[in-house]
Amino acid sequence: MNHTPKLLLTPPGILPPLDPGFRPIATGNRAYRAAVRASKKKVPLAIALERESSAVSRYETEILPPEGDHAADTLHFVERLVKFLLWQYGGWRVTVGGPRAIGDPIKNIYAASGPRAFDCRFMGPVYQKGFVVEAADCQDVPAARELPVVLGGHLDGCRIGFDLGASDYKIAAVVDGEAVFTEEIPWDPKIQPDPDWHYEKISHGLHLAASKMPRVDAIGGSAAGIYINNRVMVASLFRAVPKDLFAKKVQPLFLRMQKEWGVPFEVANDGDVTALAGGMSLGKNGVLGCAMGSSEAAGFLNGNGQITGWLNELAFAPIDYNPQAAKEEWSGDRGVGALYFSQQAVAKLAPAAGIDLPKGRQAEQLKFVQDLHKKDDPRAEKIFETIGIYLGYTIA
């Protein structure tokens, strides 16, 4: 961009004590949309994202003309909007309908050689198609075609539930809705290149839980990453596995387990499972679920109690317009959720709080800060207050 956005850098009314440079997407967008409403030259913008089974999500808004005093604001607003929608909905084809002076730059930004090459490389394998961004006129943008699904919510019989985290995995045996066994098993999967190691570790936990019940009627699991029809498409848990072995052994890992156990077996993104669990515990639909662990997971339960089928990888969704925001190591992007709602957020904020963290894994560093907080250390309190302010503005 040739100029610095002005409207989007509107400061929040409440500054996080450890991050005064925080410029929430919510306040920047509010200022930009106010300028759009006041303009006599506003133009329509429509964005569609196509994913598996020809499902399409569509978003419509209005923007300022792509030239003039707020040209930089407009391009940055649309680029961040596309980024957010991409990680909210997912998709292999993104259609940007509106002025070509906006659509064409977005197409270049999200090309394989552009600044968002990570997003391009990531989405292609997820949907097993070449990722593409297209510029079009608004009337040529595809219509929405959502495909929500009913998932889980059953408590009868003998069931196993598991959650695969980055530092431990949790396993539970449940009989008619009552937990008869729960266990947290430490592990460090991110450094393990052998897919058989992963299979054996997970299988051990399932057999351990099964030994606590007279039979197994169904198995349900959650894990960080992207799972489509029980196939592992992308997951940081298996990042050390070579590509050829990932395709051969990791992608069908849970299909193999399903065949072995011979019972209904479902694996879903941990954010979707969080939303489902929240809906069950609250007795409500229309639930946003957030899981803050080694990274950030999110999921949605719609008004009919259905999982949306969206990608929901909000760890990569932008929440901060500050151009000096911390850079997320995997995507290389700044101001995205993983560094604001996770163990990584605590580690990021600790130096500003004046806390020297012990060397080791971030889970251990988090516990160190939590122990300080239990002792009423004001430095630790500022970390969680800062994360709370992040969350308030991001929900908005």
TORRO-872459 format. One record per residue (C-alpha): residue number from 0; residue in one letter; x, y, z. Coordinates in pm, whole numbers, plus 50000, padded with zeros to 5 digits. Layout:
BEGIN
NUM_A_X_Y_Z;
...
// end
This chain:
BEGIN
0_M_50000_50000_50000;
1_N_50120_50352_49923;
2_H_49952_50515_50221;
3_T_49879_50429_50582;
4_P_49517_50352_50669;
5_K_49370_50618_50900;
6_L_49016_50514_50986;
7_L_49114_50156_51062;
8_L_49368_50262_51324;
9_T_49101_50414_51551;
10_P_49210_50344_51911;
11_P_48976_50160_52147;
12_G_48803_50332_52437;
13_I_48965_50082_52677;
14_L_49332_50014_52614;
15_P_49480_49679_52721;
16_P_49728_49760_53000;
17_L_50008_49555_52841;
18_D_49936_49638_52476;
19_P_49856_50007_52424;
20_G_49916_49970_52048;
21_F_49615_49736_52013;
22_R_49381_49861_51740;
23_P_49077_49632_51736;
24_I_48919_49529_51408;
25_A_48585_49619_51572;
26_T_48667_49986_51633;
27_G_48845_50030_51300;
28_N_48556_49877_51108;
29_R_48306_50090_51301;
30_A_48491_50405_51198;
31_Y_48522_50288_50837;
32_R_48154_50196_50809;
33_A_48053_50533_50953;
34_A_48253_50699_50675;
35_V_48081_50472_50420;
36_R_47735_50566_50550;
37_A_47824_50935_50526;
38_S_47961_50905_50172;
39_K_47758_50976_49860;
40_K_47991_50758_49652;
41_K_47974_50424_49835;
42_V_47979_50110_49622;
43_P_47859_49752_49689;
44_L_48095_49465_49765;
45_A_48008_49094_49767;
46_I_48243_48810_49863;
47_A_48167_48441_49810;
48_L_48370_48143_49931;
49_E_48319_47796_49784;
50_R_48427_47487_49975;
51_E_48357_47110_49963;
52_S_48034_46969_49814;
53_S_47977_47304_49633;
54_A_47883_47474_49960;
55_V_47906_47853_49932;
56_S_47912_48124_50198;
57_R_47843_48482_50091;
58_Y_47907_48818_50259;
59_E_47774_49154_50139;
60_T_47869_49506_50249;
61_E_47948_49852_50110;
62_I_48283_50026_50072;
63_L_48422_50364_49980;
64_P_48546_50410_49622;
65_P_48891_50255_49573;
66_E_49049_50595_49511;
67_G_49069_50917_49710;
68_D_49172_51000_50067;
69_H_49071_50663_50210;
70_A_49199_50435_49934;
71_A_49446_50268_50171;
72_D_49171_50216_50430;
73_T_48946_50056_50169;
74_L_49203_49813_50032;
75_H_49318_49713_50379;
76_F_48958_49680_50501;
77_V_48873_49443_50215;
78_E_49197_49244_50246;
79_R_49143_49186_50618;
80_L_48775_49107_50555;
81_V_48870_48843_50297;
82_K_49124_48702_50541;
83_F_48868_48680_50821;
84_L_48601_48522_50600;
85_L_48853_48275_50459;
86_W_48938_48141_50803;
87_Q_48581_48165_50929;
88_Y_48414_47986_50638;
89_G_48701_47820_50451;
90_G_48712_47773_50077;
91_W_48915_47686_49770;
92_R_48758_47956_49552;
93_V_48708_48318_49666;
94_T_48510_48554_49444;
95_V_48545_48926_49516;
96_G_48259_49117_49352;
97_G_48294_49493_49319;
98_P_48539_49743_49171;
99_R_48822_49575_48982;
100_A_49057_49826_49147;
101_I_48987_49626_49465;
102_G_48934_49276_49329;
103_D_49253_49262_49123;
104_P_49489_49365_49408;
105_I_49320_49113_49640;
106_K_49374_48846_49375;
107_N_49747_48932_49366;
108_I_49778_48949_49745;
109_Y_49637_48596_49779;
110_A_49837_48446_49494;
111_A_50099_48176_49552;
112_S_50372_48442_49524;
113_G_50182_48716_49713;
114_P_50195_48835_50076;
115_R_49926_48578_50170;
116_A_50101_48283_50009;
117_F_50051_48087_50333;
118_D_49672_48112_50299;
119_C_49694_48005_49935;
120_R_49915_47705_50013;
121_F_49704_47607_50314;
122_M_49358_47607_50156;
123_G_49444_47406_49846;
124_P_49529_47080_50029;
125_V_49234_47122_50267;
126_Y_48985_47105_49980;
127_Q_49216_46910_49745;
128_K_49178_47173_49473;
129_G_49390_47460_49350;
130_F_49316_47770_49555;
131_V_49202_48068_49349;
132_V_49078_48425_49404;
133_E_48867_48575_49127;
134_A_48762_48936_49068;
135_A_48409_48982_48934;
136_D_48114_49216_48914;
137_C_47875_49195_49210;
138_Q_47597_49037_49003;
139_D_47831_48752_48906;
140_V_47915_48649_49264;
141_P_47769_48304_49347;
142_A_47467_48281_49575;
143_A_47495_48131_49923;
144_R_47450_47755_49963;
145_E_47507_47653_50323;
146_L_47516_47286_50426;
147_P_47488_47265_50806;
148_V_47497_46923_50974;
149_V_47359_46769_51292;
150_L_47643_46632_51505;
151_G_47648_46462_51845;
152_G_47437_46552_52144;
153_H_47379_46186_52238;
154_L_47443_46057_52590;
155_D_47281_45713_52599;
156_G_47481_45391_52614;
157_C_47854_45338_52655;
158_R_48059_45603_52480;
159_I_48421_45714_52455;
160_G_48517_46077_52408;
161_F_48865_46211_52342;
162_D_49031_46547_52279;
163_L_49374_46570_52119;
164_G_49566_46872_52244;
165_A_49921_46982_52176;
166_S_50053_46907_52524;
167_D_49818_46632_52640;
168_Y_49520_46437_52520;
169_K_49210_46378_52726;
170_I_49005_46059_52726;
171_A_48673_45979_52893;
172_A_48442_45679_52927;
173_V_48076_45773_52969;
174_V_47783_45542_53055;
175_D_47435_45691_53005;
176_G_47571_46043_53043;
177_E_47780_45975_53355;
178_A_48160_45981_53332;
179_V_48300_45658_53478;
180_F_48661_45731_53379;
181_T_48862_46036_53275;
182_E_49232_46077_53217;
183_E_49477_46336_53082;
184_I_49774_46176_52910;
185_P_50081_46396_52845;
186_W_50232_46377_52499;
187_D_50428_46586_52252;
188_P_50295_46494_51907;
189_K_50431_46793_51716;
190_I_50785_46650_51711;
191_Q_50691_46292_51617;
192_P_50752_46208_51247;
193_D_50624_45848_51268;
194_P_50247_45822_51199;
195_D_50240_45482_51367;
196_W_50349_45651_51691;
197_H_50040_45875_51672;
198_Y_49811_45582_51593;
199_E_49942_45372_51880;
200_K_49921_45657_52132;
201_I_49559_45739_52047;
202_S_49464_45372_52023;
203_H_49612_45307_52368;
204_G_49388_45575_52518;
205_L_49077_45436_52348;
206_H_49146_45084_52475;
207_L_49213_45221_52823;
208_A_48873_45393_52826;
209_A_48702_45086_52678;
210_S_48835_44871_52962;
211_K_48624_45075_53208;
212_M_48290_44987_53040;
213_P_48102_44666_52951;
214_R_48097_44761_52581;
215_V_48157_45051_52340;
216_D_47858_45189_52147;
217_A_48017_45497_51988;
218_I_48335_45706_51986;
219_G_48361_46081_51938;
220_G_48674_46292_51927;
221_S_48787_46649_51892;
222_A_49124_46779_51781;
223_A_49292_47094_51663;
224_G_49299_47111_51286;
225_I_49069_47052_50991;
226_Y_48875_46729_50955;
227_I_48643_46656_50663;
228_N_48442_46332_50669;
229_N_48674_46195_50939;
230_R_48980_46258_50722;
231_V_49268_46463_50862;
232_M_49321_46742_50609;
233_V_49548_46978_50805;
234_A_49654_46949_51170;
235_S_49951_47096_51354;
236_L_49958_46785_51576;
237_F_50106_46594_51281;
238_R_50332_46869_51148;
239_A_50648_46657_51180;
240_V_50511_46374_50964;
241_P_50657_46382_50609;
242_K_50408_46475_50335;
243_D_50403_46134_50171;
244_L_50338_45956_50500;
245_F_50079_46217_50598;
246_A_49875_46142_50287;
247_K_49920_45767_50322;
248_K_49874_45716_50696;
249_V_49759_46033_50875;
250_Q_49472_46138_50649;
251_P_49293_45801_50688;
252_L_49401_45747_51050;
253_F_49052_45784_51201;
254_L_48889_45590_50917;
255_R_49122_45305_51007;
256_M_49021_45332_51372;
257_Q_48654_45343_51278;
258_K_48698_45018_51087;
259_E_48887_44861_51377;
260_W_48621_44946_51636;
261_G_48315_44883_51416;
262_V_48098_45146_51591;
263_P_47990_45502_51498;
264_F_48310_45707_51509;
265_E_48320_46085_51453;
266_V_48609_46328_51475;
267_A_48550_46703_51455;
268_N_48738_47028_51498;
269_D_48777_47107_51868;
270_G_48607_47444_51824;
271_D_48291_47285_51684;
272_V_48290_47037_51971;
273_T_48330_47324_52217;
274_A_48025_47496_52067;
275_L_47829_47169_52078;
276_A_47923_47109_52442;
277_G_47830_47468_52527;
278_G_47493_47427_52362;
279_M_47427_47105_52552;
280_S_47527_47251_52889;
281_L_47329_47573_52837;
282_G_47033_47406_52672;
283_K_47056_47674_52402;
284_N_47127_47703_52031;
285_G_47310_47988_51860;
286_V_47638_47935_52048;
287_L_47991_48062_51983;
288_G_48246_47826_52133;
289_C_48605_47931_52199;
290_A_48885_47704_52318;
291_M_49206_47870_52432;
292_G_49489_47619_52455;
293_S_49824_47593_52279;
294_S_49647_47787_52003;
295_E_49290_47912_51954;
296_A_48992_47711_51834;
297_A_48639_47830_51764;
298_G_48311_47682_51651;
299_F_47948_47776_51596;
300_L_47619_47609_51671;
301_N_47348_47775_51464;
302_G_46996_47862_51573;
303_N_46874_47515_51477;
304_G_47140_47338_51684;
305_Q_47346_47243_51378;
306_I_47721_47259_51319;
307_T_47777_47504_51032;
308_G_48029_47307_50826;
309_W_48252_47615_50821;
310_L_48628_47599_50865;
311_N_48626_47797_51194;
312_E_49006_47826_51217;
313_L_48994_48166_51388;
314_A_49351_48126_51511;
315_F_49443_48284_51175;
316_A_49159_48537_51164;
317_P_49279_48900_51202;
318_I_49166_49082_51515;
319_D_49419_49369_51539;
320_Y_49487_49641_51279;
321_N_49809_49754_51451;
322_P_50077_49731_51176;
323_Q_50335_49660_51447;
324_A_50137_49373_51601;
325_A_50329_49054_51672;
326_K_50384_48820_51378;
327_E_50237_48471_51405;
328_E_50517_48223_51334;
329_W_50334_47973_51114;
330_S_50133_48204_50888;
331_G_50374_48498_50900;
332_D_50076_48734_50940;
333_R_50033_49001_51207;
334_G_49749_49059_51450;
335_V_49580_48718_51417;
336_G_49393_48536_51691;
337_A_49648_48271_51792;
338_L_49870_48531_51959;
339_Y_49579_48682_52155;
340_F_49381_48382_52284;
341_S_49618_48103_52379;
342_Q_49922_47997_52577;
343_Q_50113_48196_52314;
344_A_49932_48512_52426;
345_V_50053_48463_52782;
346_A_50410_48413_52663;
347_K_50383_48719_52435;
348_L_50258_48946_52716;
349_A_50486_48823_52995;
350_P_50784_49051_52909;
351_A_50558_49360_52908;
352_A_50429_49251_53249;
353_G_50784_49225_53381;
354_I_50768_48847_53423;
355_D_51068_48630_53337;
356_L_50927_48299_53220;
357_P_51107_47972_53288;
358_K_51248_47792_52988;
359_G_51039_47504_52861;
360_R_50707_47437_52696;
361_Q_50441_47706_52683;
362_A_50201_47489_52885;
363_E_50454_47499_53171;
364_Q_50501_47874_53127;
365_L_50126_47923_53146;
366_K_50111_47727_53471;
367_F_50393_47944_53608;
368_V_50189_48259_53536;
369_Q_49872_48101_53674;
370_D_50055_48017_53997;
371_L_50166_48382_54022;
372_H_49806_48489_53974;
373_K_49691_48257_54255;
374_K_49941_48441_54477;
375_D_49776_48773_54380;
376_D_50074_48888_54177;
377_P_49949_49207_54000;
378_R_50178_49142_53704;
379_A_49996_48818_53621;
380_E_49659_48987_53665;
381_K_49750_49241_53395;
382_I_49815_48957_53148;
383_F_49466_48812_53193;
384_E_49308_49156_53198;
385_T_49475_49231_52865;
386_I_49348_48904_52716;
387_G_49000_48985_52848;
388_I_49001_49322_52671;
389_Y_49122_49152_52353;
390_L_48828_48913_52381;
391_G_48568_49181_52444;
392_Y_48661_49377_52133;
393_T_48701_49065_51920;
394_I_48356_48932_52006;
395_A_48219_49269_51893;
// end
